[in-house]
Amino acid sequence: MNTAEQRSFVLNSSSGVGVLNEIFTVLPGSFRRLLTALPDSIQDKVEEVRIRQGRPLLLGLSHGDTFVSPEGRPTRLITEAYQVTSDDMERLIQLISCSSIYALEEELRNGFITLPGGHRAGITGRAVLDGGKVKTLKYFSGFSIRISREVVGAALKAMPYIIDVGGKGIYHTILVSPPRCGKTTMLRDMIRLISSGISALNFKGLTVGLVDERSEVAGCYRGIPQRDVGVRTDVLDGCPKAEGMMMLLRSMSPRVIAADEIGRREDVSALEEVLNAGVKILVTAHGSTLAELAERPALGSMIRSKMIERFVILGRSKGVGTIEDILDGKTLRSLGVKRC
């Protein structure tokens, strides 16, 4: 597909089969035929496409994994599964890199490449070291393509607990979630609602600065967000979180600064600067429980300081993106939101 066709896919697809179509631009024809042949009910549930040379093509679904047969039929049997060939891998690398893998050295250093639409291709292979640090990867052996889905309205049930109606702003909030539990999807929708406003809550909307280090939240393509992150949101794409938060604070006068997957000491130091400047924060962090999060040195100090006012705990008890609980950051007590 040419650039115009690729961008059209990104702009016109938002969920279900359309979202899966977005990654077709980087898949070899053999994979496209297999995935297109799958029932729509399976395509709708695909969260990951795992590709390992010499091994079965595997799909990660919302309810488990499945192999794919050479006819494009889901199967639990390895013996019936399509085996990924060296030709498949070579073509995949060409398509993902637009035939110039050297242009992606910076992303390869982090072990993943961000695709148009906010999808992400994790990569394994031989690490090339420079001074004891990873410079890039070569001899690629596996890819894990994670599908980004935009679920408009996913955060609506949480918003009454996040919005500080009296202060006409929001509470400092951290979304706590294990992998594949919808934290990025929830964050995206919260940003959209905070930015554009919620008439039902008489909330007018605030200027949001988003540091989208991995291009997964806004799904920027050539700097332009392809996902709906609201009318008052400024996106700093592909920038390290700590540095990006300081840049937005200095240059864009945000009322809220948002970021995905904080955890490093420099991230927490930047958040403290944002807090001290009177700007609200909305971020996510990996963890199954608040207790687990508190055990991490950098984040633990922030929790104990009571600076965070709301913790939204996500899980999968009722499917991806279940709000398991919302805690008051001052008392660490539940606000009575259970599994919605």
Secondary structure, DSSP 8 states (H G I E B T S, - for coil): --HHHHHHHHHH--SHHHHHHHGGGGS-HHHHHHHHHS-HHHHTTEEEEEEETTSB-EEEETTEEEEE-TTS-EES-GGGS-B--HHHHHHHHHHHHTT-GGGGHHHHHTTEEE-TTS-EEEEEEEEEEETTEEEEEEEEEEEEEE-----TTTTTTTHHHHEETTTTEE--EEEEE-TTSSHHHHHHHHHHHHHH-BGGGTB----EEEEETTS-SS--BTTB--S---TTEEEEET--HHHHHHHHHHHS--SEEEESS--SHHHHHHHHHHHHTT-EEEEEEE-SSHHHHHTSHHHHHHHHTT---EEEEEESTTSTTEEEEEEETTT--B-S----
